[in-house]
């Protein structure tokens, strides 16, 4: 059985390493349009900020490792541009020579990933308007961040990547402006109790926030390089612009299979396309079942990419492990805001089709441990739940001092996957030690409040 893999970044690398570990004799050929594999794009902002100078640590594998240690027939700088499901063939383009050729498969694993969304802004052709996705992008962004001529940086998009780059450029001493059409930063992950504090810290650091504004055009004084950004409300100086507006699955090569409107391929619990059991889709290319709604959703996270690659590899090796669905567990660490969330906020739950009248919320802030130990700091948590069933729908956690508590979110991600209720979670067997927490801790209290058990302070 010949297995053909399209793409070798997070999901593809996970698939290849897993399959060749459990079945070293598997016949596998892989194509990737880049000259590298397993690039950790989440480290771009850290590199820009100057935390390290050697980017080799941003790769946890390489074409050489996949070829020499795992025996994968990997061809880099090769792009699969068309897939014919009827004949089980693909058209491949050598991106260096431009030549095209045909290859065949018995099973195909699609790991094409995503590509940044690029609206047709007026003036997009000017130089120094960059994307943030690939290693090549990272190299150029880092080079510009070290250029003393670059003084004014505009980041378009207040999601995770945009906010992280804002902090990184601020650390480099640049004048930074953040523009987004939404009224808050990271609105898909956190409510105002958390985003307001993040915004306040950004402004206090000297970052200019242009929220609730729409980019109209990019301008240039010399007709070559960008020099400004015009929104529907203001104008901003810009020696450099980074577009961080979002991502779209790169699945055009695979047509005539069921997809979400954004192009993400719908798969079953073994990562097989629901339209063709000989085709697997993994990573950012696929749409997975959401643990809360049981509907398909596109959650582009490296963790899901790695796990979906693992599940597909095990299935093709005859070890059938079901993917349990996604809760969208994520985290961010910027401007001393240490945040994590999983599941839905009330706003995102309503957007997903849940009944607004049946969604409850509870927010709690407290010191993280017993005050008599002498060292403690503030920590906050917010829960979203169904009022009738008391099923947990989502959790947001935040702290702002040296102590970080985001890993508690793992417990709640599991609870959401298991469809647990607030009483079940509240009675989970967790430890108490004054050095670390309180008997009535920050993750117990919002659940008790939701159950109507509101103690006097």
C-alpha positions in Angstrom: 0.0 0.0 0.0 1.4 3.3 -1.1 0.7 6.3 1.1 1.1 9.8 -0.3 1.4 12.7 2.1 0.7 16.3 1.0 2.5 18.7 3.4 5.1 18.1 6.1 4.7 20.8 8.7 3.1 20.1 12.1 0.4 17.6 11.1 2.4 16.1 8.3 5.6 15.6 10.4 3.5 14.1 13.2 1.9 11.7 10.8 5.2 10.7 9.2 7.1 10.1 12.4 4.3 8.2 14.0 3.6 5.9 11.0 7.2 5.1 10.4 7.7 4.4 14.1 4.9 1.9 14.4 5.3 0.5 10.9 8.8 1.1 9.6 8.1 -0.8 6.4 5.2 1.4 5.3 5.7 2.8 1.8 5.4 6.6 2.1 6.2 9.4 -0.2 5.7 13.0 1.0 5.7 16.4 -0.8 6.1 19.8 0.7 6.2 23.1 -1.1 8.7 24.6 1.4 12.4 23.6 1.9 11.9 23.0 5.6 9.5 21.0 7.9 8.0 21.4 11.4 8.5 25.2 11.7 7.0 26.5 14.9 5.4 29.7 13.7 4.2 30.5 17.2 7.9 31.4 17.9 8.1 34.2 15.4 7.1 36.9 17.8 9.6 35.5 20.4 12.3 35.7 17.8 11.4 39.2 16.8 11.4 40.3 20.4 15.0 39.2 20.7 14.7 36.3 23.1 17.1 34.3 20.9 19.2 34.7 17.8 19.5 31.2 16.5 16.2 30.1 14.9 17.2 26.4 14.6 15.3 25.7 17.8 12.0 26.7 16.0 12.3 23.3 14.1 11.7 20.0 16.0 12.4 18.0 12.9 14.0 18.4 9.5 13.9 16.9 6.0 17.2 15.2 6.7 15.8 13.6 9.9 12.6 12.4 8.2 14.6 10.9 5.3 17.6 9.4 7.1 16.1 8.4 10.5 12.6 7.6 9.5 13.1 6.4 5.9 10.5 8.8 4.4 10.8 9.5 0.7 10.3 13.3 1.2 10.6 15.8 -1.6 10.7 19.4 -0.5 10.1 22.4 -2.8 7.5 20.2 -4.5 3.8 21.3 -4.5 0.8 19.0 -5.1 -1.4 21.2 -7.3 -4.2 18.8 -8.3 -5.6 15.6 -6.9 -7.7 13.2 -9.0 -9.7 11.0 -6.7 -11.1 8.8 -9.5 -7.7 7.7 -10.8 -5.9 8.1 -7.4 -3.3 10.3 -9.0 -1.8 13.7 -8.2 -0.1 16.4 -10.2 3.1 17.6 -8.6 5.0 20.8 -9.5 8.7 21.1 -8.8 8.9 24.7 -7.6 12.5 25.0 -8.5 12.4 23.8 -12.1 8.7 24.5 -12.8 8.3 21.1 -14.2 5.2 19.0 -13.5 4.7 15.3 -13.1 2.2 12.7 -12.0 2.3 10.4 -9.0 -0.2 7.8 -7.7 -1.4 6.6 -4.3 -3.5 4.0 -2.5 -4.1 6.2 0.5 -3.6 10.0 0.5 -3.0 12.1 3.6 -3.7 15.8 3.0 -1.9 18.2 5.3 -1.8 21.3 3.2 -2.2 23.7 6.2 -3.5 27.3 5.9 -2.5 30.5 4.3 -3.0 34.1 5.6 -6.1 35.9 4.5 -5.1 38.9 2.3 -8.0 41.3 1.6 -7.6 43.3 -1.6 -6.5 46.5 0.2 -5.7 49.5 -2.0 -1.9 49.9 -1.9 -1.2 46.3 -1.1 1.6 46.2 -3.7 3.9 48.6 -1.7 7.0 47.1 -0.2 7.3 46.3 3.6 3.7 45.0 3.9 4.4 41.5 5.2 2.7 38.3 6.2 3.5 36.1 9.3 3.3 32.4 8.6 6.4 30.7 7.1 10.0 30.6 8.1 10.7 32.9 5.1 8.3 35.4 6.5 9.9 35.2 9.9 13.3 35.9 8.5 12.1 39.0 6.8 10.2 40.3 9.8 13.2 39.8 12.1 15.4 41.6 9.6 13.0 44.5 9.5 12.7 44.6 13.3 16.5 45.1 13.5 16.5 47.9 11.0 16.9 51.2 12.8 15.2 52.9 9.8 12.0 51.1 10.7 10.5 53.2 13.5 6.7 53.0 13.0 5.1 49.5 12.8 1.5 48.9 12.2 0.0 45.4 12.9 -3.4 44.7 11.3 -5.3 42.1 13.2 -5.7 41.8 17.0 -5.8 38.0 17.3 -3.0 36.0 19.0 -0.4 36.5 16.3 -1.1 40.2 16.0 -1.0 40.9 19.7 2.2 38.8 20.1 3.9 40.7 17.4 2.8 44.0 18.9 4.6 43.1 22.1 7.7 41.9 20.2 8.0 45.1 18.2 7.4 47.2 21.4 10.3 45.3 23.0 12.5 46.3 20.1 11.7 50.0 20.8 9.4 50.6 17.8 6.3 52.8 17.8 3.5 50.3 17.4 -0.1 50.6 16.3 -2.6 47.8 16.4 -5.6 48.0 14.1 -8.6 45.7 14.2 -12.2 45.9 13.0 -13.3 44.4 16.3 -13.8 46.5 19.4 -11.5 44.4 21.6 -8.3 42.4 21.3 -8.5 38.6 21.1 -12.3 38.7 21.2 -12.8 35.1 20.0 -11.0 33.7 23.1 -11.7 36.1 26.1 -14.4 38.3 27.5 -14.0 41.9 28.5 -12.9 41.1 32.0 -9.6 39.8 30.5 -9.2 41.8 27.3 -9.7 45.2 29.1 -6.7 44.5 31.3 -4.6 43.4 28.4 -5.5 46.6 26.4 -4.8 48.8 29.4 -1.3 47.3 29.7 -0.7 47.7 26.0 -1.7 51.4 26.1 0.4 52.0 29.3 3.4 50.5 27.4 3.0 53.1 24.6 1.1 50.9 22.1 -1.6 52.8 20.1 -4.8 50.9 19.8 -7.0 51.5 16.8 -9.9 49.1 17.6 -13.2 49.2 15.8 -11.5 50.6 12.7 -11.4 49.3 9.2 -8.3 49.5 7.0 -9.1 51.5 3.8 -5.7 51.7 2.1 -2.0 51.7 2.4 -0.2 54.9 1.3 3.4 55.6 0.0 5.4 58.8 -0.2 7.8 57.4 -2.8 5.5 55.1 -4.7 7.5 52.1 -3.7 7.6 51.6 0.1 4.6 51.8 2.4 4.6 55.0 4.6 1.1 55.0 6.1 -2.1 53.2 6.8 -5.5 54.9 6.4 -8.5 53.6 8.2 -12.1 54.8 8.1 -11.3 57.0 11.1 -7.6 57.9 11.2 -4.2 57.8 9.5 -1.1 56.2 10.9 2.6 56.4 10.0 4.0 53.1 8.9 7.5 52.0 7.9 6.4 48.4 8.2 3.0 46.7 8.1 2.3 43.1 9.3 -1.0 41.5 8.2 -2.4 39.1 10.8 -6.0 39.0 9.7 -6.6 35.3 9.9 -6.0 32.1 8.0 -7.8 30.0 5.3 -7.3 26.3 4.7 -5.2 25.6 1.6 -7.4 22.8 0.2 -8.0 23.9 -3.4 -6.0 21.0 -4.8 -8.6 18.6 -3.4 -12.0 19.3 -4.9 -15.4 17.5 -4.7 -15.1 16.5 -1.1 -17.3 17.9 1.7 -15.8 21.0 3.3 -16.8 23.9 5.5 -17.4 27.2 3.7 -13.8 28.3 4.5 -12.5 25.1 2.7 -11.7 22.9 5.8 -12.2 19.3 4.9 -14.8 17.4 7.0 -13.4 14.2 8.5 -14.6 11.3 10.6 -13.1 10.3 14.0 -10.2 8.6 12.3 -9.4 11.6 10.2 -10.8 10.2 7.0 -12.7 12.4 4.6 -16.4 11.8 5.0 -16.5 11.8 1.2 -13.6 9.4 0.5 -12.3 6.9 2.9 -9.0 6.6 1.0 -8.2 10.3 1.7 -7.3 11.5 5.2 -7.1 15.2 6.1 -5.1 16.4 9.1 -4.0 19.6 10.8 -5.3 23.0 9.7 -6.7 21.5 6.5 -9.4 19.6 8.3 -12.6 20.4 10.1 -13.1 18.5 13.4 -16.1 17.8 15.6 -16.5 20.3 18.4 -16.9 18.7 21.8 -19.6 21.2 22.9 -21.9 21.3 19.8 -20.9 18.1 18.0 -20.8 20.1 14.8 -17.8 20.6 12.6 -15.5 23.5 13.4 -12.1 24.7 12.1 -9.7 25.2 15.0 -6.2 25.9 13.6 -3.9 25.0 16.5 -0.6 23.2 16.5 -1.9 20.8 19.2 -4.8 19.7 17.1 -2.4 19.3 14.1 -0.1 17.0 15.9 -2.9 14.9 17.4 -4.8 14.6 14.1 -1.6 13.4 12.4 -1.1 10.9 15.2 -4.7 9.5 14.8 -4.4 9.2 11.0 -1.0 7.4 11.3 -2.3 4.9 13.9 -5.4 4.2 11.8 -3.3 3.5 8.7 -1.1 1.3 10.8 -4.2 -0.7 11.9 -4.3 0.8 15.4 -7.7 2.5 15.4 -7.8 5.3 17.9 -10.7 7.8 17.7 -10.1 11.5 17.7 -12.2 12.8 20.7 -13.1 16.2 19.2 -11.8 19.7 20.0 -12.5 22.2 22.6 -10.2 24.9 21.2 -7.9 25.0 24.2 -5.4 27.9 23.8 -3.2 30.3 25.7 -1.4 33.6 25.3 1.4 35.3 27.3 1.8 39.1 26.5 2.4 42.2 28.5 2.4 40.1 31.7 -1.1 38.8 30.9 -1.0 35.0 31.3 -4.3 33.8 29.8 -5.8 30.5 28.7 -9.2 29.4 27.6 -11.1 26.4 26.4 -14.5 25.8 25.0 -16.9 28.7 24.4 -17.4 32.2 25.7 -21.1 33.2 25.8 -20.6 35.2 22.7 -19.0 32.4 20.7 -21.6 29.9 22.1 -24.4 32.0 20.7 -22.6 32.4 17.4 -22.3 28.5 17.3 -26.1 28.2 17.6 -26.6 27.6 21.3 -29.7 29.1 23.0 -28.6 32.5 24.5 -31.3 32.2 27.3 -29.8 28.9 28.4 -26.2 30.1 28.8 -25.0 31.1 32.2 -21.7 32.9 33.2 -19.8 33.3 36.4 -16.6 35.4 37.0 -14.4 35.1 40.0 -11.2 36.8 41.1 -9.2 36.1 44.2 -5.7 35.6 45.6 -4.3 32.4 44.3 -3.1 31.0 47.7 -3.5 31.4 51.4 -2.4 34.9 52.3 -0.5 33.7 55.4 2.2 32.1 53.3 3.4 35.6 52.5 3.5 35.4 48.7 0.3 35.4 46.7 -1.1 37.1 43.6 -4.4 37.7 41.8 -5.9 35.1 39.6 -9.3 35.1 37.8 -11.5 32.6 36.1 -14.8 32.8 34.2 -17.0 29.9 33.3 -19.7 29.5 30.7 -22.4 26.8 31.2 -25.8 25.5 30.3 -28.4 26.6 32.8 -30.7 23.6 32.5 -28.1 20.8 32.4 -25.3 22.6 34.2 -22.9 21.2 31.6 -19.6 23.2 31.3 -19.3 25.0 28.0 -16.1 27.1 28.5 -13.5 28.4 30.8 -11.2 31.5 30.8 -8.3 31.8 33.2 -6.0 34.8 33.8 -3.2 36.0 36.1 -1.0 39.0 35.9 1.9 38.5 38.2 4.9 36.2 38.4 2.8 33.1 39.2 1.1 31.5 36.2 -2.0 29.2 36.5 -2.9 28.6 32.9 -2.2 24.9 33.0 -5.3 24.4 35.1 -7.2 24.8 31.8 -6.2 21.2 30.9 -8.6 19.9 33.5 -11.4 21.9 32.1 -10.6 20.9 28.5 -11.0 17.3 29.6 -14.2 18.1 31.5 -15.7 19.6 28.3 -14.6 16.6 26.2 -16.3 14.4 28.8 -19.4 16.6 28.9 -19.1 17.0 32.6 -21.4 19.1 34.7 -20.5 21.8 37.3 -21.3 19.6 40.3 -19.1 16.8 38.9 -16.3 19.2 38.3 -16.7 20.9 41.7 -16.3 17.5 43.4 -13.3 16.4 41.4 -10.5 15.1 43.7 -8.0 18.0 43.7 -5.3 18.8 46.3 -5.0 21.7 48.7 -1.7 23.0 50.0 -1.3 26.6 51.3 1.8 27.1 49.2 -0.1 26.6 46.0 -3.9 27.3 46.5 -6.8 27.6 48.8 -9.4 25.1 50.1 -12.0 27.1 48.3 -9.9 27.8 45.3 -10.3 30.1 42.3 -11.7 27.3 40.0 -14.1 25.9 42.6 -15.7 29.3 43.6 -17.3 30.3 40.2 -18.9 26.8 40.0 -20.3 27.1 43.5 -21.6 30.5 42.7 -23.3 29.2 39.5 -24.9 26.5 41.7 -26.3 29.2 43.9 -23.9 28.6 46.8 -22.6 32.1 47.3 -20.7 32.4 50.6 -20.4 35.7 52.4 -17.0 37.3 52.1 
